[in-house]
Amino acid sequence: MSDQPYAALFEPLDLGSGLVLPNRVVLAPCTRNRATADLGPSEGAAKYYAARADAGLLTTEAVLVTQEAQGYLDTPGLFLDSHVPGWARVCDAVHARGGRIFAQLWHTGRIAHSHWTRVQPVAPSAVLDPVLRRQAGGVALYNEMPRALEVNEITSVINLFRMAARRARSAGFDGVEIHGANGYLIEQFLRQHTNRRDDEWGGPGRLRFALAVVHACLEEWGPHRVGLRLSPFPDFGEMRWTAGDNETYIALLQALSTQQLAYVHTGITQDLPRAEIGGTPSAFLRRHWPGVLIGNGGHSPESAQTHLAAGEFDLISYGRLFIANPDLVDRLRQGLFLSEYHHDLVKGFL
């Protein structure tokens, strides 16, 4: 028997196509609000990610595929060729420490705001949940009514993901993760609350947009280098669960099972049982997804050890713990004390 306190976290995992992870610990995507004026990665980003390169895999903070999707202060992008050198410095720093890093590609959809974009946000349908959002500097903003995408615009948005995936490859990333969770554009297409279209992108076709984005990124990257984050239960971005949503997610996961994805990643704040989906979000995904699954959502190292040992997920991602403990992997390996996350930590970049 291994004397490591969390032995299951330190087994290697082969994602395929030559990408072998030395352990099961993943840096979850954590928005840091540190972009440059042109929405490139800041100077501190390379040091931040390199400090955590002992993880089996790093996923970046969410990276915009277009400036018109900006919904928060100082979030970086990969929608300009000029962004590539900055991200290349991040990748080089991570690779110099022996790490592996995926870029998380992001379109916020109706969560975008004209305060930053100067244009009306877009979404599958014009559905508004007028929630007050408080921003840095004391500016108080409400969600805005989005404009429903025209059919011919949807192909253009899919191409934004394709081009960002291409730039990620040019920057030297090891792959990309598509952000299909947490109430952003892809989830807005999947859910009946936000997708009320009566064309081929609505109704039974609610999963088409997610599949099209996955296909576009796979065409750029090839097998086992594209992941997808999903929230089978809505808990962010003013999303709502509606009877019939489960069937959409099940159909999506069945369709994805024929693709050569690297993984599916649970996107949730707390991985707690929900009656609507018959268990926890990670358990729902495990029931319907036969490939590599990254668990997420407030798991302790002890619960991660239990779930990994039982095969209930294959990797575990940490956000707040990794912000508080840049050397999280080494601390877990040695069974050392873990610093607790607190809000003041967001003021720094390490």
VOPAGU-2260 file (C-alpha; in pm, 1 decimal, decimal comma):
REM VOPAGU-2260
SITE   aa  ch    i         X         Y         Z
SITE  MET   A    0       0,0       0,0       0,0
SITE  SER   A    1     127,7     347,6     -83,9
SITE  ASP   A    2     220,4     571,3     210,4
SITE  GLN   A    3     112,7     879,2      14,0
SITE  PRO   A    4    -191,9    1034,6     186,0
SITE  TYR   A    5    -367,8    1090,7    -146,9
SITE  ALA   A    6    -230,6     811,0    -362,1
SITE  ALA   A    7    -509,7     821,9    -621,9
SITE  LEU   A    8    -420,5    1184,6    -703,2
SITE  PHE   A    9     -70,4    1082,1    -807,7
SITE  GLU   A   10    -137,1     815,0   -1064,8
SITE  PRO   A   11     -48,0     918,7   -1422,5
SITE  LEU   A   12    -315,7     945,4   -1690,8
SITE  ASP   A   13    -269,8     919,0   -2066,5
SITE  LEU   A   14    -510,9    1158,3   -2241,2
SITE  GLY   A   15    -402,3    1025,9   -2582,2
SITE  SER   A   16    -209,1    1171,5   -2873,8
SITE  GLY   A   17     109,1    1173,0   -2668,4
SITE  LEU   A   18     -23,4    1380,8   -2378,0
SITE  VAL   A   19      48,5    1199,0   -2051,7
SITE  LEU   A   20     -42,9    1372,1   -1724,6
SITE  PRO   A   21     190,0    1282,2   -1434,5
SITE  ASN   A   22     -84,2    1328,1   -1173,8
SITE  ARG   A   23    -462,0    1376,3   -1149,7
SITE  VAL   A   24    -459,8    1735,3   -1015,6
SITE  VAL   A   25    -583,2    2008,7   -1251,5
SITE  LEU   A   26    -573,7    2385,9   -1212,8
SITE  ALA   A   27    -933,1    2494,9   -1268,1
SITE  PRO   A   28    -992,4    2805,5   -1482,0
SITE  CYS   A   29    -995,9    3105,8   -1247,2
SITE  THR   A   30   -1074,2    3453,0   -1379,5
SITE  ARG   A   31    -805,7    3689,1   -1243,8
SITE  ASN   A   32    -904,9    4024,0   -1405,3
SITE  ARG   A   33    -545,3    4112,3   -1486,6
SITE  ALA   A   34    -547,5    4167,3   -1864,8
SITE  THR   A   35    -356,6    4443,3   -2039,7
SITE  ALA   A   36    -531,1    4740,8   -2200,8
SITE  ASP   A   37    -571,3    4549,7   -2529,5
SITE  LEU   A   38    -692,9    4238,6   -2339,9
SITE  GLY   A   39    -373,3    4041,6   -2372,6
SITE  PRO   A   40    -230,5    3843,6   -2078,0
SITE  SER   A   41     -47,9    4056,4   -1823,5
SITE  GLU   A   42     322,4    4035,0   -1745,6
SITE  GLY   A   43     240,2    3844,9   -1426,1
SITE  ALA   A   44      47,9    3570,7   -1603,6
SITE  ALA   A   45     355,7    3369,4   -1701,3
SITE  LYS   A   46     482,3    3364,4   -1343,6
SITE  TYR   A   47     135,4    3279,7   -1208,6
SITE  TYR   A   48      84,8    2974,4   -1430,3
SITE  ALA   A   49     446,6    2856,9   -1411,7
SITE  ALA   A   50     422,4    2854,7   -1030,1
SITE  ARG   A   51     150,1    2588,6   -1062,9
SITE  ALA   A   52     311,3    2380,8   -1339,0
SITE  ASP   A   53     343,2    2074,0   -1115,4
SITE  ALA   A   54     -26,7    2010,1   -1180,7
SITE  GLY   A   55    -110,3    1728,1   -1415,3
SITE  LEU   A   56    -279,5    1991,5   -1630,7
SITE  LEU   A   57    -333,0    2367,6   -1614,2
SITE  THR   A   58    -634,8    2536,0   -1766,3
SITE  THR   A   59    -614,3    2910,1   -1811,4
SITE  GLU   A   60    -859,0    3166,5   -1691,3
SITE  ALA   A   61   -1142,0    3201,5   -1943,2
SITE  VAL   A   62   -1008,8    3361,3   -2264,0
SITE  LEU   A   63   -1238,2    3569,4   -2483,9
SITE  VAL   A   64   -1289,2    3468,4   -2845,7
SITE  THR   A   65   -1410,0    3821,2   -2928,8
SITE  GLN   A   66   -1398,2    4158,4   -2754,6
SITE  GLU   A   67   -1775,6    4180,1   -2803,2
SITE  ALA   A   68   -1812,0    3902,8   -2545,3
SITE  GLN   A   69   -1645,7    4094,6   -2263,3
SITE  GLY   A   70   -1863,7    4091,9   -1954,3
SITE  TYR   A   71   -1614,0    4156,1   -1676,2
SITE  LEU   A   72   -1324,8    4386,8   -1598,4
SITE  ASP   A   73    -985,3    4311,8   -1758,5
SITE  THR   A   74   -1049,3    3960,2   -1889,5
SITE  PRO   A   75    -794,0    3846,7   -2151,0
SITE  GLY   A   76    -855,3    3724,8   -2503,5
SITE  LEU   A   77    -717,9    3533,5   -2800,1
SITE  PHE   A   78    -912,2    3720,6   -3066,1
SITE  LEU   A   79    -617,1    3920,3   -3203,3
SITE  ASP   A   80    -293,7    3793,6   -3352,3
SITE  SER   A   81    -119,6    4042,5   -3123,1
SITE  HIS   A   82    -238,2    3837,7   -2823,5
SITE  VAL   A   83     -36,0    3534,5   -2934,3
SITE  PRO   A   84     312,1    3650,1   -2816,8
SITE  GLY   A   85     185,9    3719,1   -2464,8
SITE  TRP   A   86      29,5    3375,5   -2436,9
SITE  ALA   A   87     342,5    3221,9   -2591,0
SITE  ARG   A   88     540,1    3362,3   -2296,4
SITE  VAL   A   89     291,3    3192,7   -2062,4
SITE  CYS   A   90     324,8    2860,0   -2243,8
SITE  ASP   A   91     703,6    2882,8   -2254,1
SITE  ALA   A   92     718,7    2950,3   -1880,2
SITE  VAL   A   93     491,8    2653,4   -1804,2
SITE  HIS   A   94     678,1    2420,2   -2037,9
SITE  ALA   A   95    1012,0    2526,4   -1890,3
SITE  ARG   A   96     884,3    2386,9   -1560,5
SITE  GLY   A   97     767,0    2064,7   -1727,1
SITE  GLY   A   98     397,8    2154,2   -1723,7
SITE  ARG   A   99     106,2    2117,8   -1964,7
SITE  ILE   A  100    -149,5    2393,1   -2027,9
SITE  PHE   A  101    -481,8    2426,8   -2212,4
SITE  ALA   A  102    -643,0    2760,7   -2302,3
SITE  GLN   A  103   -1008,4    2787,9   -2201,1
SITE  LEU   A  104   -1203,2    2951,4   -2486,5
SITE  TRP   A  105   -1497,5    3168,6   -2383,1
SITE  HIS   A  106   -1793,1    3357,8   -2522,5
SITE  THR   A  107   -2014,3    3506,1   -2250,8
SITE  GLY   A  108   -2321,1    3558,4   -2472,1
SITE  ARG   A  109   -2587,8    3751,6   -2283,8
SITE  ILE   A  110   -2349,9    3809,0   -1988,5
SITE  ALA   A  111   -2145,5    4050,0   -2201,7
SITE  HIS   A  112   -2203,1    4418,1   -2127,3
SITE  SER   A  113   -2192,4    4734,2   -2334,9
SITE  HIS   A  114   -1999,0    4906,2   -2054,1
SITE  TRP   A  115   -1696,4    4733,2   -2207,8
SITE  THR   A  116   -1806,0    4628,0   -2555,6
SITE  ARG   A  117   -2012,5    4934,3   -2663,3
SITE  VAL   A  118   -2252,8    4694,3   -2835,8
SITE  GLN   A  119   -2561,8    4500,3   -2731,6
SITE  PRO   A  120   -2485,8    4147,3   -2608,4
SITE  VAL   A  121   -2595,7    3851,3   -2821,4
SITE  ALA   A  122   -2759,8    3524,5   -2721,7
SITE  PRO   A  123   -2968,0    3243,7   -2872,2
SITE  SER   A  124   -3284,5    3435,3   -2777,7
SITE  ALA   A  125   -3372,1    3775,7   -2635,1
SITE  VAL   A  126   -3418,6    3665,6   -2273,0
SITE  LEU   A  127   -3329,3    3902,5   -1989,8
SITE  ASP   A  128   -3277,5    3828,5   -1621,9
SITE  PRO   A  129   -3216,1    4184,0   -1492,2
SITE  VAL   A  130   -2967,9    4111,1   -1214,0
SITE  LEU   A  131   -2753,0    4382,6   -1057,6
SITE  ARG   A  132   -2382,4    4317,2   -1099,0
SITE  ARG   A  133   -2136,7    4523,2    -894,5
SITE  GLN   A  134   -1805,0    4589,6   -1060,9
SITE  ALA   A  135   -1466,9    4722,2    -950,5
SITE  GLY   A  136   -1446,5    5094,6    -897,0
SITE  GLY   A  137   -1795,1    5117,3    -751,4
SITE  VAL   A  138   -1969,0    5091,7   -1089,8
SITE  ALA   A  139   -2305,1    4913,2   -1058,2
SITE  LEU   A  140   -2427,6    4745,5   -1377,2
SITE  TYR   A  141   -2742,3    4549,9   -1460,6
SITE  ASN   A  142   -2759,3    4266,8   -1711,0
SITE  GLU   A  143   -2877,0    4399,1   -2047,9
SITE  MET   A  144   -3135,7    4264,9   -2288,2
SITE  PRO   A  145   -2946,1    4054,3   -2542,5
SITE  ARG   A  146   -3009,4    4048,1   -2913,8
SITE  ALA   A  147   -3101,2    3709,7   -3063,9
SITE  LEU   A  148   -2835,8    3592,4   -3307,4
SITE  GLU   A  149   -2942,0    3573,6   -3670,6
SITE  VAL   A  150   -2892,9    3232,2   -3831,9
SITE  ASN   A  151   -2611,0    3358,2   -4051,8
SITE  GLU   A  152   -2434,4    3506,8   -3747,6
SITE  ILE   A  153   -2416,1    3174,7   -3565,7
SITE  THR   A  154   -2165,2    3036,0   -3814,6
SITE  SER   A  155   -1953,0    3346,2   -3761,3
SITE  VAL   A  156   -1953,4    3293,6   -3384,4
SITE  ILE   A  157   -1848,5    2931,0   -3429,5
SITE  ASN   A  158   -1561,8    3058,6   -3643,6
SITE  LEU   A  159   -1453,2    3287,1   -3359,5
SITE  PHE   A  160   -1389,9    2974,5   -3151,7
SITE  ARG   A  161   -1205,0    2816,9   -3445,3
SITE  MET   A  162    -975,8    3116,5   -3487,6
SITE  ALA   A  163    -906,1    3139,5   -3113,6
SITE  ALA   A  164    -821,9    2768,3   -3111,5
SITE  ARG   A  165    -583,1    2828,0   -3401,8
SITE  ARG   A  166    -414,2    3116,0   -3218,3
SITE  ALA   A  167    -385,2    2898,6   -2907,3
SITE  ARG   A  168    -195,9    2643,7   -3112,2
SITE  SER   A  169      31,4    2915,2   -3250,8
SITE  ALA   A  170     101,5    3032,3   -2895,0
SITE  GLY   A  171     221,5    2685,2   -2795,7
SITE  PHE   A  172     -63,9    2562,0   -2579,0
SITE  ASP   A  173    -104,3    2185,9   -2540,7
SITE  GLY   A  174    -475,7    2202,5   -2619,7
SITE  VAL   A  175    -792,0    2400,7   -2557,2
SITE  GLU   A  176   -1090,2    2369,5   -2327,4
SITE  ILE   A  177   -1423,0    2501,6   -2458,8
SITE  HIS   A  178   -1618,2    2686,9   -2192,0
SITE  GLY   A  179   -1965,8    2538,3   -2222,2
SITE  ALA   A  180   -2062,3    2593,4   -1859,2
SITE  ASN   A  181   -2155,5    2852,9   -1595,2
SITE  GLY   A  182   -2430,9    3029,3   -1786,4
SITE  TYR   A  183   -2228,3    3150,2   -2084,4
SITE  LEU   A  184   -2312,8    3127,9   -2455,0
SITE  ILE   A  185   -2286,5    2752,8   -2509,3
SITE  GLU   A  186   -2498,9    2678,0   -2202,3
SITE  GLN   A  187   -2741,3    2947,3   -2318,3
SITE  PHE   A  188   -2791,4    2745,7   -2637,6
SITE  LEU   A  189   -2837,9    2421,7   -2441,3
SITE  ARG   A  190   -3105,6    2539,8   -2197,9
SITE  GLN   A  191   -3471,3    2602,1   -2275,6
SITE  HIS   A  192   -3479,1    2906,2   -2048,6
SITE  THR   A  193   -3238,0    3095,1   -2273,2
SITE  ASN   A  194   -3291,1    2918,3   -2607,7
SITE  ARG   A  195   -3644,6    2973,8   -2733,3
SITE  ARG   A  196   -3561,5    2952,9   -3102,1
SITE  ASP   A  197   -3789,9    2775,5   -3346,8
SITE  ASP   A  198   -3524,3    2717,2   -3613,9
SITE  GLU   A  199   -3262,4    2442,0   -3645,9
SITE  TRP   A  200   -3062,7    2586,3   -3351,7
SITE  GLY   A  201   -3352,8    2555,8   -3106,0
SITE  GLY   A  202   -3586,3    2281,2   -2987,8
SITE  PRO   A  203   -3426,3    1941,9   -3055,3
SITE  GLY   A  204   -3135,6    2132,6   -3210,6
SITE  ARG   A  205   -3030,4    2304,9   -2888,1
SITE  LEU   A  206   -2717,5    2088,4   -2876,7
SITE  ARG   A  207   -2610,0    2178,3   -3232,8
SITE  PHE   A  208   -2413,7    2487,4   -3135,1
SITE  ALA   A  209   -2203,0    2304,4   -2875,1
SITE  LEU   A  210   -2132,4    2023,2   -3121,1
SITE  ALA   A  211   -2037,1    2268,9   -3395,6
SITE  VAL   A  212   -1791,0    2450,8   -3168,5
SITE  VAL   A  213   -1635,1    2120,6   -3059,8
SITE  HIS   A  214   -1604,6    2009,7   -3421,8
SITE  ALA   A  215   -1439,5    2338,5   -3523,9
SITE  CYS   A  216   -1181,9    2312,6   -3244,9
SITE  LEU   A  217   -1111,8    1944,8   -3318,1
SITE  GLU   A  218   -1045,4    2035,8   -3679,9
SITE  GLU   A  219    -779,0    2279,9   -3558,1
SITE  TRP   A  220    -626,3    2055,1   -3291,4
SITE  GLY   A  221    -695,7    1692,9   -3375,2
SITE  PRO   A  222    -788,0    1416,4   -3128,9
SITE  HIS   A  223    -743,4    1433,4   -2751,0
SITE  ARG   A  224    -644,2    1799,5   -2743,6
SITE  VAL   A  225    -990,2    1955,2   -2696,5
SITE  GLY   A  226   -1183,9    1947,9   -2369,4
SITE  LEU   A  227   -1533,2    2074,8   -2289,4
SITE  ARG   A  228   -1662,7    2217,7   -1963,1
SITE  LEU   A  229   -2031,7    2158,9   -1888,6
SITE  SER   A  230   -2276,5    2248,0   -1610,0
SITE  PRO   A  231   -2552,3    1983,3   -1612,1
SITE  PHE   A  232   -2715,1    2172,5   -1325,9
SITE  PRO   A  233   -2738,9    2553,6   -1358,9
SITE  ASP   A  234   -2595,4    2754,9   -1071,7
SITE  PHE   A  235   -2439,6    3060,3   -1236,8
SITE  GLY   A  236   -2528,8    3333,2   -1483,3
SITE  GLU   A  237   -2899,0    3348,2   -1393,7
SITE  MET   A  238   -2963,6    3014,6   -1560,6
SITE  ARG   A  239   -3267,6    2798,8   -1480,3
SITE  TRP   A  240   -3333,5    2427,5   -1502,4
SITE  THR   A  241   -3636,1    2324,8   -1711,2
SITE  ALA   A  242   -3781,2    1975,9   -1755,6
SITE  GLY   A  243   -3627,8    1843,4   -2075,9
SITE  ASP   A  244   -3285,0    1997,7   -2018,9
SITE  ASN   A  245   -3146,1    1666,8   -1893,6
SITE  GLU   A  246   -3239,5    1500,5   -2221,7
SITE  THR   A  247   -3050,7    1769,7   -2414,1
SITE  TYR   A  248   -2736,4    1712,2   -2207,4
SITE  ILE   A  249   -2765,6    1334,5   -2240,8
SITE  ALA   A  250   -2802,8    1364,3   -2619,2
SITE  LEU   A  251   -2503,3    1598,3   -2630,2
SITE  LEU   A  252   -2284,7    1361,4   -2430,2
SITE  GLN   A  253   -2391,9    1066,2   -2645,5
SITE  ALA   A  254   -2303,4    1260,8   -2960,7
SITE  LEU   A  255   -1967,7    1363,1   -2811,9
SITE  SER   A  256   -1884,3    1001,8   -2725,5
SITE  THR   A  257   -1807,6     940,5   -3093,9
SITE  GLN   A  258   -1561,4    1231,3   -3096,2
SITE  GLN   A  259   -1204,8    1211,1   -2965,8
SITE  LEU   A  260   -1229,8    1467,9   -2689,1
SITE  ALA   A  261    -956,1    1493,2   -2429,4
SITE  TYR   A  262   -1210,4    1519,1   -2147,3
SITE  VAL   A  263   -1532,5    1664,7   -2012,4
SITE  HIS   A  264   -1493,4    1899,5   -1713,5
SITE  THR   A  265   -1762,5    1958,4   -1450,1
SITE  GLY   A  266   -1839,6    2330,3   -1426,0
SITE  ILE   A  267   -2009,5    2391,1   -1093,9
SITE  THR   A  268   -1964,4    2596,0    -776,4
SITE  GLN   A  269   -2052,4    2309,6    -540,7
SITE  ASP   A  270   -2075,3    1947,2    -657,0
SITE  LEU   A  271   -2381,7    1873,1    -445,6
SITE  PRO   A  272   -2676,9    1636,6    -508,2
SITE  ARG   A  273   -2957,8    1796,9    -710,4
SITE  ALA   A  274   -3293,1    1624,1    -737,4
SITE  GLU   A  275   -3349,1    1760,6   -1088,9
SITE  ILE   A  276   -3051,3    1568,0   -1228,9
SITE  GLY   A  277   -3067,1    1267,6    -997,0
SITE  GLY   A  278   -2741,8    1327,2    -809,7
SITE  THR   A  279   -2439,1    1550,7    -821,5
SITE  PRO   A  280   -2336,9    1721,6   -1148,0
SITE  SER   A  281   -2020,4    1508,7   -1165,9
SITE  ALA   A  282   -2226,0    1191,6   -1110,8
SITE  PHE   A  283   -2467,6    1296,6   -1386,8
SITE  LEU   A  284   -2177,9    1341,5   -1627,4
SITE  ARG   A  285   -2020,4    1011,3   -1523,1
SITE  ARG   A  286   -2345,5     826,0   -1598,4
SITE  HIS   A  287   -2361,1     959,4   -1952,4
SITE  TRP   A  288   -1999,9    1027,4   -2050,9
SITE  PRO   A  289   -1768,4     729,1   -2107,6
SITE  GLY   A  290   -1446,2     928,1   -2148,9
SITE  VAL   A  291   -1213,7    1115,8   -1915,4
SITE  LEU   A  292   -1404,6    1325,7   -1660,8
SITE  ILE   A  293   -1262,7    1609,8   -1450,8
SITE  GLY   A  294   -1449,0    1650,1   -1122,5
SITE  ASN   A  295   -1487,5    1997,6    -975,6
SITE  GLY   A  296   -1693,3    2189,1    -723,0
SITE  GLY   A  297   -1560,3    2227,0    -371,7
SITE  HIS   A  298   -1410,0    1881,0    -327,2
SITE  SER   A  299   -1159,4    1835,1     -48,2
SITE  PRO   A  300    -846,3    1630,7    -114,5
SITE  GLU   A  301   -1007,6    1355,0      94,8
SITE  SER   A  302   -1327,3    1347,1    -113,5
SITE  ALA   A  303   -1124,1    1366,5    -434,8
SITE  GLN   A  304    -919,8    1066,9    -322,2
SITE  THR   A  305   -1241,4     871,8    -260,3
SITE  HIS   A  306   -1403,5     963,5    -593,1
SITE  LEU   A  307   -1087,3     902,3    -795,6
SITE  ALA   A  308   -1025,3     565,6    -630,4
SITE  ALA   A  309   -1384,6     465,6    -709,3
SITE  GLY   A  310   -1357,3     576,3   -1072,8
SITE  GLU   A  311   -1632,1     834,6   -1026,4
SITE  PHE   A  312   -1411,5    1086,3   -1201,2
SITE  ASP   A  313   -1061,7    1064,0   -1345,8
SITE  LEU   A  314    -910,2    1401,9   -1257,9
SITE  ILE   A  315    -988,2    1667,0    -997,0
SITE  SER   A  316    -962,8    2041,4   -1057,3
SITE  TYR   A  317    -901,5    2303,7    -791,1
SITE  GLY   A  318    -938,9    2679,1    -817,0
SITE  ARG   A  319    -939,3    2853,1    -480,1
SITE  LEU   A  320    -706,3    2597,2    -322,0
SITE  PHE   A  321    -461,2    2652,7    -608,1
SITE  ILE   A  322    -480,5    3031,4    -570,3
SITE  ALA   A  323    -403,2    2998,1    -199,1
SITE  ASN   A  324    -136,5    2729,5    -250,8
SITE  PRO   A  325      72,7    2768,0    -568,1
SITE  ASP   A  326     262,5    2457,1    -452,3
SITE  LEU   A  327     -61,1    2262,4    -398,8
SITE  VAL   A  328      61,0    1946,5    -572,0
SITE  ASP   A  329     371,2    1920,8    -356,1
SITE  ARG   A  330     169,7    1989,8     -41,5
SITE  LEU   A  331     -76,8    1716,2    -131,6
SITE  ARG   A  332     203,9    1475,3    -213,5
SITE  GLN   A  333     361,2    1528,6     128,6
SITE  GLY   A  334      38,6    1563,9     323,9
SITE  LEU   A  335     128,4    1916,7     432,0
SITE  PHE   A  336     -95,6    2190,1     571,9
SITE  LEU   A  337    -303,5    2374,4     308,5
SITE  SER   A  338    -353,9    2749,4     333,0
SITE  GLU   A  339    -717,3    2855,8     315,8
SITE  TYR   A  340    -844,3    3079,5      37,1
SITE  HIS   A  341    -955,0    3428,2     132,8
SITE  HIS   A  342   -1069,4    3716,3     -82,4
SITE  ASP   A  343    -756,3    3927,2     -27,2
SITE  LEU   A  344    -563,4    3672,0    -233,2
SITE  VAL   A  345    -728,4    3801,7    -551,3
SITE  LYS   A  346    -539,4    4129,0    -510,8
SITE  GLY   A  347    -212,6    3962,0    -601,8
SITE  PHE   A  348    -116,0    3744,2    -897,3
SITE  LEU   A  349      65,9    3464,7    -717,2
